[in-house]
Amino acid sequence: MKELRQTGKDGLSTLKICETNQNFKINSNDVKIKIKAVGLNQRDVYVAENHNMENPNFILGSDGAGIIVEAGSDVTSINIGDEVIINPVTNWSKKDNPPSSPNILGFPNNGVFSEYVVLNENQVFLKPNIYTWEEAATLSLSALTAYRLLFTKGQLKKRQSILISGISGGVALIAAQMALKFDCFVIGTSRKQYDAPLPVNKLINTNNNFKDQLNINYVDLVLDGLGEKIINNYINIIKPNGNIVLYGASSGDTLNISARDVFYPQINILGSSVGSKEEFKDMYEYLLENNIKPIIGKILSFDEIISGLQELKKSNQLGNIVVRMDI
């Protein structure tokens, strides 16, 4: 069996595709899944480069979809032969009761970049027929994160305006698609122009002053995965009592902002990461009701998975990078 493991301490350079003869233990409520496709995430890159050095050997990967090939004796919600999508968050049931740190497949637990995985039946949902394997494999982490950002934390309302940073990424793209279906005006930021159409009403340059590029005074909601370098751009364009929701920090962790610029206009700066099983179900329904499909940027073979992660680190791609597990 092939799997992608982090085998050392040197980030992406110590990732290896390994051949193993793993014997899976299947408990009474577990299912064994043959993985058909997996989605690559920035989290995979971060984990590979920042994992606990005392435990360097583990299987990466959070997003995947596959077929049930074996089921424990007490499994009732799923059947052998069912096509499923994996919910990678294992310790969060209700949206209003988050854990101190979400437990996500791919670290500290072994992940899904493997030919087979064994999970509790509660971690899988039937794959709708409208999605290809590649589309299904990219949904879980990005769409779950986006749904919580928009509706649970951001409290988005119909016909509001929303700015989403780094619009080419998986979370940003599907958040924009969700917001457009909610009749919102969507502004995306990017360092570059794209030939392909984007799910936004307006695209502005991440490196330039936001207020100078917009013909509206304020936006109702900001979703930010960049962090340090452009936080003050958001302060200048968010409406009084508006929400800025942070879900990443690819440009740095330190936020240098004036306290007065926050408390005088009553700005709410919030944090969010992935989501609960409750929100996973709600997200799933929202996508299906609105026929929203993830944007796929590139499809790779399993032997190309490390180069895919290297490309993802550069953040130059538009759309999700997917790996077919036809091995």
N, C-alpha and C positions, 0 to 999 in steps of 0.2 A: 504494500500500500504506500502511495506517495503522499507526502505532507510537507508543508513549508514550516520550518522551524527556525527560531532564533537560537543559535548555538553558541553565542559568545557575547562579548561586551562592546562590540564596535559597530553598533547600529546596523544599517542596511548591508554593510560589507560582510557581516557574519551570518546573514540569512542563508539557509541551505535547503534545497529540495532533497528530502531524505526518503529512503525506502525502508519501511518497517514491517514487522510481522505482528502488529498489535492485536492482542486478544481483548475484545471489548467485554466488559461486564455489563449486562443489561438487567437492571432492577425491575421490579414489578410494574412501575409507572414510567419506564423509559421506552424510548423508541430509537431504533438505529436508522440512520438516514444515509442514503447514497447521494452525495453532493453532486449536483448537475452544473452549478455555476456559483461563483462568488463575486462580491463587489469589493473593490479596494476603497479604503477611506483614509483620510488624513490621520485618524486615530491609529491606524496600523503603522504608519511611519513614525508617529510620536512614540508609540509603545516600543517599537524596535530600537529606537535611539535613547529611550529614557527609562527602560525597565529596571527592576530591582536586580542589581548586578550579582546578588547572592543566589539568584534563581534564573540563570541565563538561558535555560533550555526549555522552550515551550512552543506550542503551535500558535501561530498568528491567525487573525481573521475574525471579524464580527458578523459580516453580512453573507448570507448564503441561502440557497434554495435547493430542494432535492426531493427524492422519493423515499417513502417509508419502506424498508425492506425487512424489518423485524420489529416486533412489539412485545412488551412485557405482559405478564398474565393479567394485570389489573388495568391495562390501558383501555379506555372506553371512548375517548373523544376522536380517535383517529384509527385508520385501518391500514394494513399492509397494502401497498400499491398507491396510496394517496400521494398526491403532489403537494408539497408544503413549502411555506416560507418560514424562516427561523426568526423569532424575536430574541435578540442577543442579550437583553437585560434580564438578569436572573433573580433579582432581589427587590423588585419594586412592583407592587400590585396596584395601589390606589394613587391617583395623581396628587392628592393633597397630603400624602404621607411619604415624602421622598426619603431614601436612606442617606446617611452622611456621605456616602460615596457609592454610586451605582456599580454593581458588579456586572461587568460586560464580558461576553465571550471574547477570547483573544488575549486576555491577561486581566486578572491573575489566572482565570480558568483557561484551559486549552481552547483554541478557537476552531474555525471551520475551514481553514485552508488545508483540507485533507479530503481524501476520497470518501471516507465514511466518518460520521460523528454519532455519538450517543447522547441524547438529551432527554430531560423530563418531558412528558407529553404536553405540559403546560407551555412549553417554549415554542410550539409550532402551531401554525395556522394554515388552513387549506389555501393553496395557490389558486386564485381566480383564473379562468381560462383566457381572459383578455390579456394576460401578461405572458410574454415569452420567458424562458428560463433566465435570459440575461436581464430582462427588466425586473423580474421578481427578485433576483439576487441582489439588486442595488437598493431595494426599497427600505429595508428595515431601519437601519441606523439613521439614514439621512431624512427619510420621511417622518419617522417618529420624532426626531429632534426638531424638524421644521414645524410639525403640528403643535408641539408643546410651546415652541417659541411664539408662534402666531396667536394661538387661541387661549392657552392656559396662562402663560406669563404675559404676553403682549396684549391680551384682551382686545384683539382686533375686531373692529365693527365694520359692517358693510359700508362701502364708498369712502373709507378713510384712505389716507396716503401713507405709504410705507417705503422706507429706504432700506435696501439690503446690500451689505458690502460683499465684495469678492464674488460677483454674480456668476462666475464660471464654475464654482464648486458645486458638489452634489446637494448639500443642504440648501444653499442659496437658490439653486435652480428650482428645486421642487417647492421651496417656500414661495418663490415668485409665482409658480403655477397655481398653487393653492390660493394665494392672495388675489390673483386675477379672477379666478372662479368665484371669489367673494365680492366681486365688483369693486375692487380697490384699485387705486392708482399706484403702480409699482415703479420705483426708481431703483436701478441697479448701479453699482459702482464697479469699475474695472480699470486695470492699468493699460488695457489694450482694446482695440476695436476688433470685432469679429465679423466675418463674412456671413456666418450662419445667423438666422434670426434668433433673438433671445426673448424669453417670456417677460418682457418689461415694457412699460409705456415710455420710459426715458432712461438712457444710459449716460452716466457722467464719469469723468476721469477721477480715479481714486487719488491721484497725486496732486490734483488742483483743488482750490477752495470750493467747497460744496455750495455755499450760499451764492457765490458768483455764477454758478452753472445752473441754478434752479430759477424758474420763473414763478415759484410759489414761496410764500413767506415761511411756512412751517410744514413739517411732516408730523403725522400722528404717532408713528412707530418707527424705530430703527432696530434692525437685527444685525449684530456685528460679530464676525468671526475673526477679525483682524487684531483688535486690541490697541496696543500702546500708541501707534503712530498717528492715528486719525481720530482719537476720541474727542478732541476739541472741535473737529468739524461737525460732529453730531450735536454737541452742545449748542452750536450756532444755528442749527436748523430744526431742532425738535421744538414742538409747540409747548407752551406752559402746561404742566401736569402730564406731559407725554412720557412714553416709555422707551428707554434704551435697553435692549436685552442683549447681553453678552453671552456667546456660546463658544468662543475660541479666542486664541491670542497668537496668531501666526506672526504678527509683527512685533511681539513683545508683551510681557506681563504687567509692566508698571504703567499705571494710569496717572498722568500728571494733569490734573484739572483743578480749577478754582472751586472751592467749596461754595462760594457766593454765587457762582454761575449755576450751581445745582439747586441750592435751597431757595433763592429768591424766586425763580420761575417754577418751583415745585417739581423739578424733573425727577423721574423715577429711574434709577439705574439698577437693573436686575440681572441675575445670573440664571442660566439654564443649561442643563446637560441631559441629553437623551430624553427618556420619558418612561412612564409606567405601562403596565399591561392594560390598564383601563384606557389610557390614551392610545395605545397601539390599536385596540379595537376601534376606537373612534376615528383614528387616522385612516384605517383600512376602509371603513364605511365611507368616509369623505372622498377618498381617492376613487372608489368604485362609483359612487353617485355622480361624480363629476368627470369620470373617464380620464383621469390624470395618469399619465405614464411618465416614468423617469426618462431623462434625456441621456442617451448612451453616446459617449465620445469615442470609445475604442473597445474592441473585443480582442482579447489575447488568449493564447493557449496557456496551459498550466506551466509549461517550461519557460514562458515569458513573464511569469508573475513577479520576479524580482525586478526586472527592467520596468515593469508597470509601476511598482512602488517607487522606483527611482524617478520616473517621470512625474508621478503624483507629487513628490517632494518639491519639484521645481514649480508647481502650481501654474503650468502653462497650458494645461488641457482645458477644453470646454466639454463639460459633461462627465458622466461617470465612466470609470475604467472597469471593465468586467473581464473575468477570467472564466473560460469554459473548462469544466473539469472532465473533458472527454479523453480520459487517459486509461 
